[in-house]
Amino acid sequence: MSERAAPFYCPYCGDEDLRPNETGHGAWECASCNRAFQLKFLGLLTRGVQHNDGEGDRI
């Protein structure tokens, strides 16, 4: 997967005016609150999807 996942809003102020930051992969900056943050994918969980009796799917 070579595509960059982009956040939809700032985790601090909730504004949508985000731009990639020059510090590296996964780094973003918010023009509204003047904060920079970084997103990082940690990996998949091993437990997967668990099925309960009559309660639907549970992740």
C-alpha positions in Angstrom: 0.0 0.0 0.0 1.7 3.2 -1.1 -1.1 5.7 -0.5 -0.9 8.1 2.4 -3.7 8.0 4.9 -4.8 11.5 5.7 -6.6 12.6 8.9 -10.0 14.3 8.4 -9.6 16.8 11.4 -7.1 18.0 14.0 -7.2 15.8 17.1 -6.7 19.0 19.3 -9.1 21.6 17.9 -11.2 19.6 15.4 -10.6 22.0 12.5 -10.1 20.5 9.0 -7.4 22.9 7.8 -4.5 20.3 7.8 -1.4 20.1 5.7 1.4 17.6 5.6 4.4 18.7 7.7 7.9 18.7 6.3 9.4 16.7 9.2 8.5 13.3 7.7 6.0 10.6 6.9 2.8 10.8 8.9 3.5 14.3 10.2 0.7 16.9 9.9 0.2 20.5 10.9 -3.0 22.4 11.7 -3.2 25.9 10.4 -6.1 26.7 12.9 -4.4 25.9 16.2 -0.8 26.0 15.0 0.0 22.5 16.3 1.9 19.7 14.6 1.2 16.0 15.2 2.2 12.6 13.8 0.1 9.6 12.9 1.6 6.1 13.1 0.1 2.7 12.2 1.0 0.2 14.9 -0.3 -3.0 13.4 -3.2 -5.4 13.3 -4.7 -6.9 16.4 -4.5 -10.6 16.7 -7.9 -11.1 18.3 -9.8 -10.3 15.1 -13.6 -10.3 15.0 -15.4 -12.1 17.9 -18.9 -13.5 17.5 -21.4 -13.3 20.4 -24.6 -15.2 20.6 -27.4 -12.9 19.3 -25.5 -9.7 20.0 -24.0 -9.2 16.6 -20.3 -8.8 15.7 -17.9 -7.5 18.2 -14.5 -6.2 17.3 
